[in-house]
Amino acid sequence: MITIFCAFCAWGILLFTICSVWRTLSKGTNYVKMLHQIPCTGCEYFTNDYRLKCTVHPKKACSLEALGCIDFEMKTSCCNATQTGRRKPY
């Protein structure tokens, strides 16, 4: 009788562990999918500098608060350094 009880407990613990791992992976993938929706890297105001990531909303840049940014402008060139303007002579 005790053998059946121990086997039942072992299978229950194993099933609980598998369900817990599955739930954690599911939540993790959903969170990563949400992070990939942050539009900052494709915005004109994104500087790609760790000191000032965005010139309009520096505290919101690259965070979940930036998901609904009303100042988002699609980047017109591949890098801010290639924009037209005065160039410094070297």
N, C-alpha and C positions, 0 to 999 in steps of 0.2 A: 504494500500500500504506500509506504513512504517513497519507494522508487518511482512510482507513478507521479506522486506529488512533486518530487524533485525534477523529474523530466518535464512536467507541465510548467514549473517555475522557470526552468532553463529556456524552454521554447518561448515563454512569455517575455522574458528579459531580452532574448534575441530579437523577437518581433518588435518590441518597444524600441530597441536600439536602431533597427533598420528603419522604422517609421520616423524616428527622430532625425537620423541622418538625411533621409529623403526630404523631410520638411525644411531642414536647414539649407540643403542644396537648392531647393525650390525658391526659398526666400532670397538666397544669395544671387541666383540668376535673375530674378525679378528686379533686384536692386541694381545689378550691373546693367540690365537693359534700360532702367530709368536713368542711370548715369550717362549712358551713351546718347541720350536725347538732349543733353546740355549743349546749346548751340554756340557757346563762346568761341571755340576755335575757328568757326567759319564766319565770325563777325568782323566788320571793318574796324571796330574800336578795340579789338583784342591785340595786345602788344607782344604776347609770347615772352614776356619778361617777368621773372618771379617777383620783382619789386613792385611793379604796377601792371597787373594783368589786363585791366580794362580802364580806359580813360574816362568812361562815363559812370560806371558802377564798380569801383575797385573792390568793395567789400562783398558784392554779390558774385563776382566773376568766378567761373568754374565751380559753383556750388549749386545745390538744389534750388536755391532762390532764383537762379538765372533761367529756369525753365520757361517762364512766361515773360521774358524781358521785352518790354515795349520799345526799347531803343535798338533792337537788333537790326543791323544793316548787313546784307550779304557782302562778303569780301570781294572787292573788284580786282585785286591782283593777288598773286601767290605770296607776296611778302610786302610788308609796309615799306621796306627800304627801296623798292622799285617804283614807288609812286613818283609822279612828275613833281618838279619843284627845283629850288636852287640846290646845287650840289657844291660841296666844299672842295676847293682845289687841294690836291695832295702834294 
